[in-house]
Amino acid sequence: MSAIVSAIGGASGAPRAGTYTVTNCRIASASAIWAAAVITPKAGSATPPTAVVLERIGATWNVEGMGSSGVGCDAPKTVQQQLQLSCPTEG
């Protein structure tokens, strides 16, 4: 999981180091190249909790999306369900 935490910390748009912790980190069993986590603010931080979705390409985890909703909606439906991603329904 340290590779996932490192990828989040190095992502564009990530909060300043030391202002958050990475919680609820999980990898989809349906497709182990997909993962999700939550950026949880530390006490006194103005950073809101933020969902993060990552995709592993080779040995490297890459942040695919970060936000409060609609994050990870390009992942396969089974992955969205396993990672409990909140994606709008079509139609």
C-alpha positions as CSV (number, residue, x, y, z in Angstrom):
1,M,0.0,0.0,0.0
2,S,3.0,2.4,0.4
3,A,3.2,2.6,-3.4
4,I,-0.4,3.8,-3.5
5,V,0.2,6.4,-0.8
6,S,3.3,7.6,-2.6
7,A,1.4,7.9,-5.9
8,I,-1.3,10.0,-4.1
9,G,1.3,12.3,-2.5
10,G,2.9,12.9,-5.9
11,A,-0.3,13.6,-7.8
12,S,-1.1,16.9,-9.3
13,G,-3.8,18.5,-7.1
14,A,-2.9,16.5,-4.0
15,P,-3.1,18.5,-0.7
16,R,0.1,19.7,0.9
17,A,2.1,16.9,2.5
18,G,1.4,16.6,6.2
19,T,-2.1,17.9,6.1
20,Y,-3.8,14.6,5.4
21,T,-3.6,10.8,5.9
22,V,-4.5,8.2,3.3
23,T,-7.3,6.0,4.7
24,N,-9.7,3.2,3.4
25,C,-7.1,2.0,0.8
26,R,-8.4,-0.9,-1.1
27,I,-7.6,-2.9,-4.3
28,A,-10.4,-4.3,-6.5
29,S,-10.3,-8.1,-6.6
30,A,-12.1,-8.2,-10.0
31,S,-9.2,-6.3,-11.5
32,A,-6.2,-5.8,-9.3
33,I,-4.9,-2.9,-11.4
34,W,-7.6,-0.6,-9.9
35,A,-7.5,0.8,-6.3
36,A,-9.2,3.5,-4.3
37,A,-8.5,5.4,-1.1
38,V,-9.7,8.5,0.8
39,I,-7.6,11.5,1.6
40,T,-8.6,12.3,5.2
41,P,-7.7,15.7,6.5
42,K,-5.7,16.0,9.7
43,A,-7.1,18.1,12.6
44,G,-7.0,21.8,11.7
45,S,-6.7,21.2,8.0
46,A,-9.1,22.9,5.6
47,T,-8.8,20.0,3.2
48,P,-12.1,18.1,2.8
49,P,-12.2,14.3,2.6
50,T,-11.4,13.4,-1.0
51,A,-11.9,10.1,-2.9
52,V,-8.9,9.0,-5.0
53,V,-9.0,6.3,-7.7
54,L,-5.7,4.8,-9.0
55,E,-4.8,2.5,-11.9
56,R,-1.6,0.4,-12.0
57,I,0.3,0.4,-15.2
58,G,3.1,-2.1,-15.1
59,A,4.5,-1.7,-11.6
60,T,3.5,2.0,-11.2
61,W,0.3,3.3,-9.5
62,N,-1.2,6.4,-11.2
63,V,-3.9,8.6,-9.9
64,E,-6.7,8.5,-12.4
65,G,-9.1,10.8,-10.5
66,M,-9.5,12.7,-7.3
67,G,-12.6,14.5,-6.0
68,S,-15.8,14.3,-4.1
69,S,-18.0,12.6,-6.7
70,G,-17.8,11.0,-10.1
71,V,-14.3,9.7,-9.5
72,G,-13.3,6.4,-11.2
73,C,-16.3,6.2,-13.5
74,D,-14.1,5.1,-16.4
75,A,-13.3,1.9,-14.4
76,P,-15.2,-1.3,-15.3
77,K,-18.6,-1.6,-13.6
78,T,-17.5,-4.5,-11.4
79,V,-14.5,-2.4,-10.2
80,Q,-16.8,0.6,-9.5
81,Q,-19.0,-1.7,-7.4
82,Q,-16.2,-3.4,-5.4
83,L,-14.5,-0.1,-4.7
84,Q,-17.8,1.5,-3.8
85,L,-17.4,4.4,-6.3
86,S,-20.2,6.8,-6.7
87,C,-20.9,7.2,-10.4
88,P,-24.0,8.7,-12.0
89,T,-26.2,6.1,-13.8
90,E,-26.7,6.5,-17.6
91,G,-30.0,7.0,-19.1
